[in-house]
Amino acid sequence: MTDAIVITGAPGSGKSAVAQAFTTLLENAGVEHGAIESEQLAWGTPWLSDAQVHEQLERVLADQRRYGRRLFVVVATTETQ
C-alpha cells in the first residue's frame, strides 16, 4: 500500500515551505517517507507535458516503494483553477 499527501497551490503560495515543515515533522517522528516537487521532473528543454510528468512521477514513486518508502509528500504547482 502507498499513501501520498499532495500539496498544491499557485506559484509562491508557500507549498515548498509547508512540505519542508511537514517532512521535518515526519523525520522527527521517525516516519519513513519520500518527498518530491513534481516540477523538477518537467524542467529542461523541451518542457515535459503534464502527462509525461505524471508518467515520470509514477516511475520515481515505484522506485521509492522498492526502497521501502510507502508514504510520499508531493508538491505540485497549479497554474489554472
CORTA-V837034 format. One record per pair of residues at least 24 apart in sequence whose C-alpha atoms are under 10 Angstrom apart, sorted by the first residue. I is the first residue (numbers start at 0). J is the second residue. D is the distance in whole Angstrom. If there is no record, write none. Layout:
I_J_D ; I_J_D
This chain:
0_64_9 ; 0_69_7 ; 0_70_9 ; 1_60_9 ; 1_61_10 ; 1_64_8 ; 1_68_8 ; 1_69_5 ; 1_70_6 ; 1_71_8 ; 2_32_10 ; 2_68_10 ; 2_69_6 ; 2_70_5 ; 2_71_6 ; 2_72_9 ; 3_32_9 ; 3_33_9 ; 3_34_9 ; 3_60_10 ; 3_69_8 ; 3_70_6 ; 3_71_5 ; 3_72_6 ; 3_73_7 ; 4_34_9 ; 4_70_8 ; 4_71_6 ; 4_72_5 ; 4_73_6 ; 4_74_9 ; 5_34_10 ; 5_35_10 ; 5_36_10 ; 5_71_8 ; 5_72_6 ; 5_73_5 ; 5_74_6 ; 5_75_7 ; 6_36_9 ; 6_72_7 ; 6_73_6 ; 6_74_5 ; 6_75_6 ; 6_76_8 ; 6_77_10 ; 7_73_8 ; 7_74_6 ; 7_75_5 ; 7_76_6 ; 7_77_6 ; 7_78_10 ; 8_74_9 ; 8_75_7 ; 8_76_5 ; 8_77_5 ; 8_78_8 ; 8_79_10 ; 8_80_10 ; 9_75_9 ; 9_76_6 ; 9_77_5 ; 9_78_6 ; 9_79_8 ; 9_80_9 ; 10_75_9 ; 10_76_6 ; 10_77_7 ; 10_78_8 ; 11_76_9 ; 12_76_9 ; 14_73_10 ; 14_74_7 ; 14_75_8 ; 14_76_8 ; 15_73_10 ; 15_74_7 ; 15_75_9 ; 15_76_10 ; 17_74_9 ; 18_72_7 ; 18_73_8 ; 18_74_7 ; 19_72_10 ; 21_72_9 ; 22_71_10 ; 22_72_8 ; 25_70_10 ; 30_68_9 ; 30_69_10 ; 30_70_8 ; 31_67_8 ; 31_68_6 ; 31_69_7 ; 31_70_7 ; 31_71_9 ; 32_63_9 ; 32_64_10 ; 32_67_9 ; 32_68_5 ; 32_69_6 ; 32_70_5 ; 32_71_6 ; 32_72_7 ; 33_60_8 ; 33_63_7 ; 33_64_9 ; 33_67_10 ; 33_68_6 ; 33_69_8 ; 33_70_6 ; 33_71_5 ; 33_72_6 ; 33_73_8 ; 34_60_9 ; 34_63_10 ; 34_70_9 ; 34_71_5 ; 34_72_5 ; 34_73_6 ; 34_74_8 ; 35_59_9 ; 35_60_9 ; 35_71_8 ; 35_72_7 ; 35_73_5 ; 35_74_6 ; 35_75_9 ; 36_72_8 ; 36_73_6 ; 36_74_5 ; 36_75_6 ; 36_76_9 ; 37_73_7 ; 37_74_6 ; 37_75_5 ; 37_76_8 ; 38_74_8 ; 38_75_7 ; 38_76_7 ; 39_74_10 ; 39_75_10
